[in-house]
Amino acid sequence: MEPPDIQPADGRLGVLLPGLGAVATTVVAGVEAVRQGLALPVGSLSQMNTIRLGKRTEARTPLIRELVDLASLEHLVFGAWDPIPDNAFESAVAAGVLDRPRHLDPISEFLESIEPMPAVFDSAYVKRLDGPNKKRGGSKMDLAEAVREDIRRFKEANDCARVVMVWCGSTEIFLRSGPAHADAAAFEEALRRSDPAIAPSMIYAYAAVMEGVPYANGAPNLSADVPALEQLAGDRQVPIAGKDFKTGQTLMKTILAPGLKARMLGIRGWFSTNILGNRDGEVLDDPDSFRTKEESKLGVLDYILQPDMYPELYGDIFHKVRINYYPPRGDDKEGWDNLDVYGWLGYPMQIKVDFLCKDSILAAPIVLDLVLFLDLASRAGLGGIQEWLSFYFKSPHCPEGLYPEHDLFIQQWKLKNTLRWLAGEEQVTHLGREYYE
């Protein structure tokens, strides 16, 4: 398959973030800190990872950003929506993720300049959060049109050549795809009648697709993961990706589970519990929002371990996930896992993992990479679902009838081979027979 022609990454790239909380402010402040030489973009493949080209003996391993034409960090311009009116500096201080003297005060003027636009927000979908900075409209279609106008105004005011949107807002209540999401006509009619099946994140996704803006969903919400928006994104050649940033505990699962399966070691039980005290923890304290997150977390093991294919090893796993809101911990989440595994002749063993992490620190480089790679996809004419970006998500978005790939290492292989293809380089198979013949 011939690689596509890719338009150059000239001009400014607007980055629009629904939700200006801990994750978004950590991204924005982090990019500015990197631009000012105050820190390194640790965790970002687009900035720090190399990619092997050709044979191992050729020693061609450029940085990814040297292989493909990505937008420069200097060209990124940030905007956001949030129901809480705090500017990015105030929000970052309240989030408590980044050290104020070292990383916030030196860029305070820049952060203070980013004030959230009024958000499309309804506390019926996020019950533990509210604020006064909200849009008003006669219908959800009116709200979608208001977001579209925000995009156009932001693009013009900041002289942006292109724009990308990444959802950094909270987890909404659990919804399933239904008649309102069946196709574009049904979805637009549902917007006009303000159907409760249309959540705020879907309004942002719709507005982005209609404005030709690539969209990624960092929460487990349905958002763009419905037939109507998939159809629109494909028809309009707009890249979409999701869902739910792969951070913390699920990151550990997608590292450990493929390793255990690779060695054909059995698993009897996997118990996971989390404590966190940030805004995300407060939102997930609501059972309806937790159910959305729980489904995202529970599905990982089934797809990686393939219990139908290996019933003797993985057909009867007891898998439990808990999230506990604990305000004193703030953004310093603790993800604790107990694995009851077994090996040769069924002899039992245990693995225990205690990951003390900052969710926003793990999520920030994901957001940056998604911005740059989605912009690349858009300039390459790759519309619709971008499954090659599954590496970054707990519940990878893929076409109906195709199971999502959850194995982190297969996801990385897919990501890098897609970049090789875009650059006109040969795929790497790791067969390696050429070194011995």
VOPAGU-2260 file (C-alpha; in pm, 1 decimal, decimal comma):
REM VOPAGU-2260
SITE   aa  ch    i         X         Y         Z
SITE  MET   A    0       0,0       0,0       0,0
SITE  GLU   A    1     149,2     328,6    -111,1
SITE  PRO   A    2     199,6     591,3     161,1
SITE  PRO   A    3     -15,8     902,8     132,4
SITE  ASP   A    4     104,1    1248,6      42,5
SITE  ILE   A    5     139,8    1447,2     364,7
SITE  GLN   A    6      82,2    1819,7     374,4
SITE  PRO   A    7     357,5    2012,6     555,4
SITE  ALA   A    8     313,0    2107,2     921,4
SITE  ASP   A    9     332,9    2479,0     847,2
SITE  GLY   A   10     172,0    2741,7    1066,8
SITE  ARG   A   11      28,8    2736,3    1416,9
SITE  LEU   A   12    -158,4    2435,9    1553,2
SITE  GLY   A   13    -446,2    2510,1    1789,0
SITE  VAL   A   14    -498,1    2266,7    2076,1
SITE  LEU   A   15    -848,7    2280,5    2221,2
SITE  LEU   A   16    -915,3    2096,8    2545,8
SITE  PRO   A   17   -1265,9    2036,9    2684,0
SITE  GLY   A   18   -1184,6    2035,5    3056,1
SITE  LEU   A   19    -920,2    2261,3    3210,9
SITE  GLY   A   20    -848,9    2051,3    3518,3
SITE  ALA   A   21    -546,8    1856,3    3637,9
SITE  VAL   A   22    -468,0    1676,2    3311,2
SITE  ALA   A   23    -514,7    1973,7    3079,9
SITE  THR   A   24    -318,5    2218,7    3294,7
SITE  THR   A   25     -37,6    1965,0    3335,2
SITE  VAL   A   26     -16,8    1934,7    2955,7
SITE  VAL   A   27     -28,0    2308,2    2892,1
SITE  ALA   A   28     218,6    2397,1    3166,6
SITE  GLY   A   29     443,4    2107,4    3069,0
SITE  VAL   A   30     465,6    2211,4    2704,4
SITE  GLU   A   31     549,2    2568,6    2803,6
SITE  ALA   A   32     809,7    2445,5    3054,3
SITE  VAL   A   33     971,2    2239,8    2778,1
SITE  ARG   A   34     960,3    2535,8    2541,3
SITE  GLN   A   35    1138,2    2748,9    2800,7
SITE  GLY   A   36    1400,5    2483,6    2872,6
SITE  LEU   A   37    1277,8    2418,4    3227,0
SITE  ALA   A   38    1210,3    2045,7    3180,4
SITE  LEU   A   39    1220,3    1750,0    2941,3
SITE  PRO   A   40     908,3    1597,3    2776,6
SITE  VAL   A   41     954,0    1264,0    2954,5
SITE  GLY   A   42     694,2    1003,8    2851,6
SITE  SER   A   43     634,1    1150,4    2506,1
SITE  LEU   A   44     713,7     913,0    2220,5
SITE  SER   A   45     677,3    1192,6    1967,9
SITE  GLN   A   46     951,6    1394,2    2137,9
SITE  MET   A   47    1191,5    1140,5    2292,9
SITE  ASN   A   48    1148,3     800,0    2127,4
SITE  THR   A   49    1356,8     667,8    1839,9
SITE  ILE   A   50    1238,2     435,5    1565,5
SITE  ARG   A   51    1439,1     165,8    1393,3
SITE  LEU   A   52    1448,8     177,4    1012,6
SITE  GLY   A   53    1570,0    -106,1     790,4
SITE  LYS   A   54    1800,5    -379,5     917,5
SITE  ARG   A   55    1962,4    -373,4    1261,4
SITE  THR   A   56    2300,4    -360,3    1087,3
SITE  GLU   A   57    2209,9     -31,5     917,9
SITE  ALA   A   58    2202,4     153,2    1252,5
SITE  ARG   A   59    1928,7     390,7    1135,0
SITE  THR   A   60    1736,8     498,2    1444,6
SITE  PRO   A   61    1616,0     857,3    1410,0
SITE  LEU   A   62    1388,0    1022,0    1659,7
SITE  ILE   A   63    1022,4     986,8    1560,4
SITE  ARG   A   64     999,0    1364,2    1522,4
SITE  GLU   A   65    1289,8    1347,3    1277,0
SITE  LEU   A   66    1124,7    1071,9    1072,1
SITE  VAL   A   67     784,2    1233,8    1017,9
SITE  ASP   A   68     691,3    1598,6     984,8
SITE  LEU   A   69     526,4    1679,2    1318,7
SITE  ALA   A   70     413,8    2020,8    1433,1
SITE  SER   A   71     676,6    2196,5    1642,9
SITE  LEU   A   72     603,4    2256,4    2010,4
SITE  GLU   A   73     674,8    2623,0    1940,0
SITE  HIS   A   74     371,6    2631,9    1710,5
SITE  LEU   A   75     117,2    2498,7    1962,8
SITE  VAL   A   76    -151,6    2739,1    2087,7
SITE  PHE   A   77    -384,2    2630,3    2369,4
SITE  GLY   A   78    -749,2    2694,5    2446,5
SITE  ALA   A   79   -1004,9    2519,5    2667,8
SITE  TRP   A   80   -1359,7    2499,7    2796,9
SITE  ASP   A   81   -1454,9    2437,0    3160,3
SITE  PRO   A   82   -1758,6    2496,7    3383,8
SITE  ILE   A   83   -1522,0    2629,8    3650,8
SITE  PRO   A   84   -1398,0    2975,6    3542,2
SITE  ASP   A   85   -1043,3    2951,5    3688,6
SITE  ASN   A   86    -767,6    3034,8    3442,7
SITE  ALA   A   87    -498,1    2774,8    3371,5
SITE  PHE   A   88    -266,4    2906,3    3644,5
SITE  GLU   A   89    -538,3    2903,4    3911,4
SITE  SER   A   90    -654,3    2560,1    3801,4
SITE  ALA   A   91    -299,7    2418,5    3799,4
SITE  VAL   A   92    -234,4    2551,3    4150,2
SITE  ALA   A   93    -562,9    2401,0    4273,0
SITE  ALA   A   94    -482,6    2066,2    4107,8
SITE  GLY   A   95    -153,3    2045,6    4295,8
SITE  VAL   A   96      17,6    1826,3    4036,5
SITE  LEU   A   97     312,4    2048,1    3942,1
SITE  ASP   A   98     555,7    2215,6    4180,9
SITE  ARG   A   99     455,3    2581,8    4199,2
SITE  PRO   A  100     800,3    2746,4    4251,7
SITE  ARG   A  101     972,7    2525,0    3995,9
SITE  HIS   A  102     718,8    2483,3    3716,8
SITE  LEU   A  103     418,5    2714,4    3766,2
SITE  ASP   A  104     543,8    3050,7    3892,4
SITE  PRO   A  105     804,6    3088,2    3613,9
SITE  ILE   A  106     528,3    3058,4    3351,7
SITE  SER   A  107     242,6    3213,7    3547,4
SITE  GLU   A  108     181,6    3493,7    3296,7
SITE  PHE   A  109     143,6    3241,8    3014,1
SITE  LEU   A  110     -93,6    3022,8    3216,5
SITE  GLU   A  111    -301,5    3318,5    3334,1
SITE  SER   A  112    -362,4    3411,8    2969,8
SITE  ILE   A  113    -555,3    3086,1    2913,6
SITE  GLU   A  114    -909,1    3140,4    3038,2
SITE  PRO   A  115   -1169,2    2870,2    2976,7
SITE  MET   A  116   -1456,0    2936,2    2740,7
SITE  PRO   A  117   -1802,6    2861,3    2879,6
SITE  ALA   A  118   -1847,8    2485,1    2870,1
SITE  VAL   A  119   -2120,0    2257,0    2743,4
SITE  PHE   A  120   -2188,3    2096,1    3077,9
SITE  ASP   A  121   -2479,1    1922,6    3247,2
SITE  SER   A  122   -2447,7    1788,8    3600,9
SITE  ALA   A  123   -2692,0    1510,8    3508,7
SITE  TYR   A  124   -2395,9    1348,2    3329,8
SITE  VAL   A  125   -2126,5    1432,3    3587,2
SITE  LYS   A  126   -2303,8    1441,9    3921,0
SITE  ARG   A  127   -2018,3    1539,9    4153,9
SITE  LEU   A  128   -1907,6    1846,0    3957,3
SITE  ASP   A  129   -2063,4    2180,2    3865,5
SITE  GLY   A  130   -1972,6    2542,3    3800,6
SITE  PRO   A  131   -2111,1    2872,1    3671,6
SITE  ASN   A  132   -1912,8    2895,6    3344,8
SITE  LYS   A  133   -2165,9    2714,0    3125,2
SITE  LYS   A  134   -2324,3    2770,4    2786,0
SITE  ARG   A  135   -2698,0    2823,9    2752,9
SITE  GLY   A  136   -2900,9    2714,7    2453,1
SITE  GLY   A  137   -3249,0    2623,0    2346,7
SITE  SER   A  138   -3135,0    2279,4    2235,3
SITE  LYS   A  139   -2827,4    2060,4    2226,9
SITE  MET   A  140   -2792,1    2149,7    1859,0
SITE  ASP   A  141   -2769,4    2514,8    1967,7
SITE  LEU   A  142   -2489,5    2416,1    2206,4
SITE  ALA   A  143   -2310,1    2226,6    1930,7
SITE  GLU   A  144   -2332,5    2531,5    1704,5
SITE  ALA   A  145   -2192,9    2745,6    1988,4
SITE  VAL   A  146   -1891,9    2512,2    2022,0
SITE  ARG   A  147   -1839,6    2525,3    1645,6
SITE  GLU   A  148   -1838,8    2903,8    1665,9
SITE  ASP   A  149   -1585,4    2886,2    1951,4
SITE  ILE   A  150   -1357,3    2673,5    1731,3
SITE  ARG   A  151   -1380,1    2916,4    1439,4
SITE  ARG   A  152   -1324,6    3218,2    1663,4
SITE  PHE   A  153   -1025,7    3058,6    1840,2
SITE  LYS   A  154    -868,7    2957,7    1510,5
SITE  GLU   A  155    -901,9    3308,1    1366,9
SITE  ALA   A  156    -797,8    3494,6    1682,6
SITE  ASN   A  157    -481,7    3283,9    1718,6
SITE  ASP   A  158    -397,1    3266,9    1347,0
SITE  CYS   A  159    -404,9    2884,9    1352,1
SITE  ALA   A  160    -355,5    2689,9    1031,8
SITE  ARG   A  161    -512,1    2378,9    1191,1
SITE  VAL   A  162    -680,5    2271,1    1516,7
SITE  VAL   A  163    -695,0    1946,2    1717,4
SITE  MET   A  164    -932,2    1871,2    2007,8
SITE  VAL   A  165    -862,4    1630,3    2295,7
SITE  TRP   A  166   -1125,5    1561,7    2563,3
SITE  CYS   A  167    -964,2    1611,5    2905,4
SITE  GLY   A  168   -1291,0    1640,7    3096,7
SITE  SER   A  169   -1446,4    1415,1    3355,9
SITE  THR   A  170   -1599,4    1069,0    3321,0
SITE  GLU   A  171   -1968,3    1090,3    3236,0
SITE  ILE   A  172   -2240,8     853,5    3349,6
SITE  PHE   A  173   -2267,4     515,1    3178,8
SITE  LEU   A  174   -2445,4     523,5    2840,9
SITE  ARG   A  175   -2485,2     264,0    2568,9
SITE  SER   A  176   -2505,8     331,5    2197,1
SITE  GLY   A  177   -2869,8     336,8    2086,7
SITE  PRO   A  178   -3112,0     463,6    1820,8
SITE  ALA   A  179   -3005,4     826,3    1871,9
SITE  HIS   A  180   -2651,2     730,1    1771,5
SITE  ALA   A  181   -2736,7     499,8    1480,3
SITE  ASP   A  182   -2645,7     737,5    1196,8
SITE  ALA   A  183   -2576,9    1103,7    1129,4
SITE  ALA   A  184   -2941,1    1191,8    1059,0
SITE  ALA   A  185   -3062,0    1028,8    1382,8
SITE  PHE   A  186   -2785,3    1195,8    1581,4
SITE  GLU   A  187   -2862,8    1543,7    1447,5
SITE  GLU   A  188   -3233,1    1496,5    1512,2
SITE  ALA   A  189   -3147,0    1386,8    1868,0
SITE  LEU   A  190   -2943,5    1705,9    1908,7
SITE  ARG   A  191   -3236,3    1917,8    1795,1
SITE  ARG   A  192   -3474,9    1755,5    2044,7
SITE  SER   A  193   -3211,4    1755,1    2323,9
SITE  ASP   A  194   -3229,7    1378,0    2363,0
SITE  PRO   A  195   -3077,0    1264,0    2695,9
SITE  ALA   A  196   -2881,4    1000,3    2498,3
SITE  ILE   A  197   -2657,4    1283,4    2374,3
SITE  ALA   A  198   -2398,8    1357,7    2644,0
SITE  PRO   A  199   -2186,8    1676,3    2649,9
SITE  SER   A  200   -1874,9    1495,3    2526,3
SITE  MET   A  201   -2068,6    1387,3    2216,1
SITE  ILE   A  202   -2156,5    1750,1    2147,8
SITE  TYR   A  203   -1788,0    1842,3    2149,2
SITE  ALA   A  204   -1703,2    1544,7    1927,3
SITE  TYR   A  205   -1978,5    1638,4    1680,8
SITE  ALA   A  206   -1868,1    2002,9    1672,1
SITE  ALA   A  207   -1505,6    1900,2    1612,9
SITE  VAL   A  208   -1590,1    1661,6    1328,4
SITE  MET   A  209   -1819,3    1912,7    1161,5
SITE  GLU   A  210   -1540,9    2173,3    1176,0
SITE  GLY   A  211   -1283,6    1930,4    1033,3
SITE  VAL   A  212   -1098,2    1914,7    1365,0
SITE  PRO   A  213    -939,0    1580,3    1468,2
SITE  TYR   A  214   -1081,7    1457,9    1798,9
SITE  ALA   A  215    -950,0    1225,2    2070,5
SITE  ASN   A  216   -1142,5    1113,0    2377,0
SITE  GLY   A  217    -938,6    1079,8    2696,4
SITE  ALA   A  218   -1224,9     949,7    2914,7
SITE  PRO   A  219   -1427,9     625,6    2899,8
SITE  ASN   A  220   -1735,8     814,2    2777,1
SITE  LEU   A  221   -1898,9     697,8    2453,8
SITE  SER   A  222   -1822,0    1037,3    2297,2
SITE  ALA   A  223   -1717,5     972,2    1933,1
SITE  ASP   A  224   -1740,4     594,0    1976,6
SITE  VAL   A  225   -2086,6     570,7    1817,2
SITE  PRO   A  226   -2187,6     484,6    1457,6
SITE  ALA   A  227   -2314,4     834,3    1376,6
SITE  LEU   A  228   -1989,8    1011,5    1460,2
SITE  GLU   A  229   -1778,8     734,5    1305,8
SITE  GLN   A  230   -1980,9     781,4     987,0
SITE  LEU   A  231   -1942,2    1159,4     989,8
SITE  ALA   A  232   -1569,9    1136,8    1064,4
SITE  GLY   A  233   -1518,7     894,0     776,2
SITE  ASP   A  234   -1731,2    1093,0     531,1
SITE  ARG   A  235   -1558,7    1420,0     621,4
SITE  GLN   A  236   -1208,2    1266,2     644,2
SITE  VAL   A  237   -1159,5    1375,4    1006,1
SITE  PRO   A  238    -938,1    1156,9    1230,8
SITE  ILE   A  239   -1092,9    1036,8    1557,0
SITE  ALA   A  240    -939,4     824,9    1834,2
SITE  GLY   A  241   -1019,2     702,9    2183,6
SITE  LYS   A  242   -1098,1     618,8    2447,0
SITE  ASP   A  243    -976,3     669,2    2806,5
SITE  PHE   A  244    -607,9     757,1    2849,6
SITE  LYS   A  245    -400,4     453,9    2944,1
SITE  THR   A  246    -240,8     559,7    3272,7
SITE  GLY   A  247    -169,0     411,6    3613,5
SITE  GLN   A  248    -314,6      74,3    3691,3
SITE  THR   A  249    -432,2     -14,7    3340,8
SITE  LEU   A  250     -89,4      68,6    3203,6
SITE  MET   A  251      52,5    -189,5    3444,9
SITE  LYS   A  252    -210,6    -445,1    3336,0
SITE  THR   A  253    -128,0    -405,2    2969,2
SITE  ILE   A  254     240,7    -457,1    3051,3
SITE  LEU   A  255     199,3    -754,8    3287,0
SITE  ALA   A  256     -84,7    -949,3    3124,5
SITE  PRO   A  257      85,8    -991,3    2782,9
SITE  GLY   A  258     399,8   -1115,5    2961,3
SITE  LEU   A  259     210,1   -1375,9    3160,8
SITE  LYS   A  260      19,8   -1488,8    2852,4
SITE  ALA   A  261     340,3   -1503,4    2647,3
SITE  ARG   A  262     476,1   -1757,9    2897,3
SITE  MET   A  263     139,9   -1942,8    2918,9
SITE  LEU   A  264     117,4   -1885,0    3294,2
SITE  GLY   A  265    -231,2   -1921,3    3440,1
SITE  ILE   A  266    -425,4   -1657,5    3633,0
SITE  ARG   A  267    -689,3   -1738,0    3895,6
SITE  GLY   A  268    -761,3   -1386,4    4015,5
SITE  TRP   A  269    -669,6   -1021,8    3964,4
SITE  PHE   A  270    -780,7    -775,2    4228,8
SITE  SER   A  271    -726,6    -403,2    4162,6
SITE  THR   A  272    -799,3    -112,7    4390,9
SITE  ASN   A  273    -722,2     257,2    4356,6
SITE  ILE   A  274    -721,8     550,6    4592,3
SITE  LEU   A  275    -707,7     905,3    4459,6
SITE  GLY   A  276    -830,3    1240,4    4574,2
SITE  ASN   A  277    -836,6    1470,4    4272,7
SITE  ARG   A  278   -1141,1    1594,5    4079,6
SITE  ASP   A  279   -1144,1    1268,0    3883,1
SITE  GLY   A  280   -1164,2    1071,5    4207,6
SITE  GLU   A  281   -1454,1    1283,6    4327,5
SITE  VAL   A  282   -1642,4    1232,9    4000,5
SITE  LEU   A  283   -1579,7     856,5    4007,0
SITE  ASP   A  284   -1720,2     841,4    4359,9
SITE  ASP   A  285   -2058,4     855,1    4185,8
SITE  PRO   A  286   -2169,2     498,5    4097,9
SITE  ASP   A  287   -2296,3     595,6    3750,4
SITE  SER   A  288   -1964,0     751,7    3650,6
SITE  PHE   A  289   -1771,3     464,1    3811,1
SITE  ARG   A  290   -1965,9     214,2    3600,5
SITE  THR   A  291   -1836,6     386,1    3285,9
SITE  LYS   A  292   -1477,9     364,2    3413,5
SITE  GLU   A  293   -1523,3       7,8    3543,2
SITE  GLU   A  294   -1628,9    -120,9    3201,2
SITE  SER   A  295   -1319,7      40,4    3048,3
SITE  LYS   A  296   -1089,6    -120,1    3306,6
SITE  LEU   A  297   -1249,2    -466,1    3316,3
SITE  GLY   A  298   -1239,7    -524,1    2941,1
SITE  VAL   A  299    -859,9    -509,4    2918,5
SITE  LEU   A  300    -783,3    -859,9    3049,6
SITE  ASP   A  301   -1047,5   -1036,5    2840,4
SITE  TYR   A  302    -905,7    -903,8    2516,3
SITE  ILE   A  303    -540,9    -963,1    2607,9
SITE  LEU   A  304    -577,3   -1310,2    2761,5
SITE  GLN   A  305    -838,6   -1446,9    2518,2
SITE  PRO   A  306   -1011,6   -1682,0    2768,6
SITE  ASP   A  307   -1218,3   -1845,9    2492,7
SITE  MET   A  308    -895,2   -1955,4    2325,9
SITE  TYR   A  309    -719,9   -2055,5    2650,8
SITE  PRO   A  310    -999,6   -2168,8    2886,2
SITE  GLU   A  311    -765,8   -2385,3    3099,9
SITE  LEU   A  312    -551,4   -2081,1    3186,2
SITE  TYR   A  313    -786,4   -1782,2    3177,9
SITE  GLY   A  314   -1141,3   -1913,1    3153,4
SITE  ASP   A  315   -1234,9   -1861,3    3518,0
SITE  ILE   A  316   -1050,8   -1548,2    3636,9
SITE  PHE   A  317   -1201,0   -1355,2    3925,5
SITE  HIS   A  318   -1136,1    -992,9    3820,5
SITE  LYS   A  319   -1235,2    -711,0    4055,7
SITE  VAL   A  320   -1172,5    -335,9    4019,5
SITE  ARG   A  321   -1232,4     -73,2    4287,8
SITE  ILE   A  322   -1180,5     304,8    4289,5
SITE  ASN   A  323   -1192,5     484,8    4622,8
SITE  TYR   A  324   -1211,9     861,5    4661,7
SITE  TYR   A  325    -963,2     970,4    4927,1
SITE  PRO   A  326    -917,7    1352,1    4931,2
SITE  PRO   A  327    -586,9    1367,9    5125,6
SITE  ARG   A  328    -407,3    1187,6    4841,8
SITE  GLY   A  329    -489,1    1451,9    4577,4
SITE  ASP   A  330    -344,6    1365,1    4236,1
SITE  ASP   A  331    -102,6    1115,5    4395,0
SITE  LYS   A  332    -292,0     800,7    4309,0
SITE  GLU   A  333    -210,8     459,5    4452,2
SITE  GLY   A  334    -298,6     162,9    4234,3
SITE  TRP   A  335    -262,7    -167,5    4418,1
SITE  ASP   A  336    -291,7    -502,0    4239,3
SITE  ASN   A  337    -286,4    -859,1    4366,0
SITE  LEU   A  338    -247,8   -1136,9    4109,0
SITE  ASP   A  339    -300,6   -1501,6    4195,2
SITE  VAL   A  340    -113,6   -1687,3    3921,8
SITE  TYR   A  341      -0,7   -2044,8    3870,2
SITE  GLY   A  342     263,9   -2226,2    3673,7
SITE  TRP   A  343     395,7   -2574,2    3595,2
SITE  LEU   A  344     159,5   -2846,0    3722,6
SITE  GLY   A  345     -70,5   -2579,2    3864,2
SITE  TYR   A  346     155,9   -2464,1    4148,2
SITE  PRO   A  347      36,3   -2125,8    4285,7
SITE  MET   A  348     231,2   -1798,8    4294,3
SITE  GLN   A  349     147,7   -1436,8    4364,1
SITE  ILE   A  350     241,7   -1100,3    4215,7
SITE  LYS   A  351     173,5    -776,6    4402,8
SITE  VAL   A  352     209,8    -431,6    4247,4
SITE  ASP   A  353     184,7    -103,9    4435,7
SITE  PHE   A  354     205,7     179,3    4182,4
SITE  LEU   A  355     220,5     520,2    4348,5
SITE  CYS   A  356     179,3     754,1    4057,3
SITE  LYS   A  357      41,6    1085,6    3940,4
SITE  ASP   A  358    -230,4    1022,7    3684,6
SITE  SER   A  359    -190,0    1365,5    3527,0
SITE  ILE   A  360     186,9    1322,2    3490,4
SITE  LEU   A  361     122,4     996,9    3302,0
SITE  ALA   A  362    -160,6    1147,7    3095,0
SITE  ALA   A  363      10,9    1470,9    2988,3
SITE  PRO   A  364     256,6    1317,8    2736,4
SITE  ILE   A  365     -29,7    1108,4    2596,8
SITE  VAL   A  366    -224,4    1426,2    2520,5
SITE  LEU   A  367      77,6    1585,3    2353,3
SITE  ASP   A  368     143,4    1279,5    2136,5
SITE  LEU   A  369    -222,7    1251,5    2037,0
SITE  VAL   A  370    -229,0    1616,4    1933,3
SITE  LEU   A  371      76,5    1577,5    1711,5
SITE  PHE   A  372     -13,0    1237,0    1566,4
SITE  LEU   A  373    -376,7    1329,9    1496,8
SITE  ASP   A  374    -257,5    1642,4    1319,9
SITE  LEU   A  375     -19,7    1424,1    1118,3
SITE  ALA   A  376    -307,4    1187,5    1031,4
SITE  SER   A  377    -520,8    1480,5     920,6
SITE  ARG   A  378    -246,1    1618,9     696,0
SITE  ALA   A  379    -203,9    1267,7     551,4
SITE  GLY   A  380    -576,2    1244,7     468,4
SITE  LEU   A  381    -639,9     960,0     714,8
SITE  GLY   A  382    -999,9    1016,1     820,3
SITE  GLY   A  383   -1216,4     815,9    1058,2
SITE  ILE   A  384   -1096,2     581,0    1334,0
SITE  GLN   A  385    -719,0     591,2    1395,2
SITE  GLU   A  386    -667,5     247,5    1546,6
SITE  TRP   A  387    -288,9     288,5    1520,2
SITE  LEU   A  388    -316,2     521,3    1821,1
SITE  SER   A  389    -457,4     241,3    2044,6
SITE  PHE   A  390    -126,9     249,6    2234,0
SITE  TYR   A  391    -257,4     548,1    2429,5
SITE  PHE   A  392    -601,4     419,7    2535,5
SITE  LYS   A  393    -762,2     180,2    2783,6
SITE  SER   A  394   -1053,0     105,3    2546,2
SITE  PRO   A  395    -914,6     140,3    2194,6
SITE  HIS   A  396   -1159,1     262,0    1933,0
SITE  CYS   A  397   -1195,4      19,7    1642,0
SITE  PRO   A  398   -1457,9     -58,7    1376,4
SITE  GLU   A  399   -1768,2    -259,2    1464,8
SITE  GLY   A  400   -1707,7    -631,6    1432,8
SITE  LEU   A  401   -1335,6    -602,3    1502,7
SITE  TYR   A  402   -1205,1    -669,8    1852,7
SITE  PRO   A  403    -972,8    -402,6    1997,4
SITE  GLU   A  404    -605,2    -484,0    2043,1
SITE  HIS   A  405    -505,1    -425,7    2408,5
SITE  ASP   A  406    -155,9    -576,2    2418,3
SITE  LEU   A  407      72,2    -275,3    2477,1
SITE  PHE   A  408     356,9    -425,9    2275,3
SITE  ILE   A  409     142,5    -510,2    1973,4
SITE  GLN   A  410      -1,5    -158,8    1998,2
SITE  GLN   A  411     348,7      -9,0    1996,4
SITE  TRP   A  412     445,5    -223,4    1698,2
SITE  LYS   A  413     133,3    -103,4    1512,0
SITE  LEU   A  414     207,3     259,2    1599,0
SITE  LYS   A  415     566,2     244,8    1478,7
SITE  ASN   A  416     486,2      48,9    1163,2
SITE  THR   A  417     221,6     308,0    1075,7
SITE  LEU   A  418     482,9     582,0    1116,7
SITE  ARG   A  419     723,9     384,5     896,5
SITE  TRP   A  420     451,1     348,5     632,8
SITE  LEU   A  421     371,6     721,2     645,1
SITE  ALA   A  422     741,9     795,6     595,5
SITE  GLY   A  423     772,0     554,4     303,0
SITE  GLU   A  424     994,5     312,5     494,7
SITE  GLU   A  425     972,2     -67,9     502,2
SITE  GLN   A  426     777,0    -239,6     780,3
SITE  VAL   A  427     982,7    -413,4    1049,0
SITE  THR   A  428     874,8    -775,4    1105,5
SITE  HIS   A  429    1156,1    -886,6    1340,5
SITE  LEU   A  430    1186,6   -1214,1    1146,4
SITE  GLY   A  431    1562,2   -1160,3    1115,7
SITE  ARG   A  432    1644,6   -1451,9     883,2
SITE  GLU   A  433    1844,2   -1217,6     661,2
SITE  TYR   A  434    2120,8   -1206,0     921,8
SITE  TYR   A  435    2174,6   -1585,7     901,1
SITE  GLU   A  436    2136,8   -1668,7     533,6
